[in-house]
């Protein structure tokens, strides 16, 4: 299975208009478009002329999702070639020489996390100042930063307690750096020398820092690889929107060919790696066949899925199906459940909720539970504190007697190998961001200064009344992860 790749205009400005269409469960290519703004991306078939016998090249066509047809001319006016996947048939010698001329970069995108307790409050501010995390109505957009400041101040004490319980900070940066090093080594082993960069959305190294390093290193082709298996507006979408904004404002970066991998939850390497970990952890139970495999995924607000067309829920459900099919092929027929964790605020999030399902399992007499953090590939606060401490305690109090947890993939060899393969497969689809549509969905209010002032006044009044309500204040004081 191949990752969904795109060089069309991704969530550059307004993700609330995103919808999914033409989703084929038998294909790993997910189609996205924005209503009345961006046409659907087209498929392009690229002939593969790698060296070697025909048996090793049985899959002679790579199916890629592009906004525009692939440009056959490279940076030096020559036919593009990369790792044996060529736009036009070339000799083996030509392929080899062109690979050497390129300077390939891979950019890993992740959430980021506070490295010390002093970082917690500013990290939370960055998180909630993101309009893809707190999606205010257009009338209230001017309250984004003041609201983020208020939420971060209210949440910081509880969040500091949570981070203190796992050592005083998030291990996410170190783990992501280790994954970057492992990916670089694997790509070099596959004869593709690369520079691998890390960009965190809400803490160092920020996307801006990574972009400037890419520019200094004179990268000639870039693959963007979010470390989120499933696409969501609030994760991959937000990170790519920030990246596009930075690249479009830079004359050099705007011309850099970029391939973006939107999601990779369907890839067999990922599915196999997850199944391997689950199979191994099941053996730690006295009666492995009686263990409930409990998938706990990070939740998103229901409005993201219903109103904004976020494909996250569908992708997550398909991901669980594929993992369980792989386990069944190995003779593992355990029952399983999927639930969503980490909800915050007074709005409705995807159901069922992890905490509620754990109570139900205890009431149903389930004695053994193996938690699987399916939407995370690195250990961080949501696995180390929320699952390992909060949910474990809740499960044991609810009647579950045996608790286990599958570790995050981290630098698992099969997982890193598959990420490297996804980079190689995505590389031919790279297209300069300057060729993307620059449509913006930001619309000005009616050119009526009196009406605009009235809207602002009453909008501010209603917003602050909402913020001071007991329900909102209670929700805001809950720890964030």
Helices and strands as residue ranges (DSSP letters): E 4-6, G 15-17, E 18-21, E 31-34, E 42-47, G 54-57, E 61-66, E 81-82, E 85-86, H 92-101, E 104-110, G 117-119, H 120-128, G 138-143, H 144-165, H 172-189, E 194-200, H 207-216, E 221-226, I 233-237, H 238-248, G 253-255, E 257-263, H 268-282, G 288-290, E 292-298, H 302-306, H 312-329, E 336-341, H 354-363, E 368-372, H 381-381, I 382-391, H 392-397, E 402-406, H 413-426, G 427-429, E 431-432, G 433-435, H 449-467, H 470-476
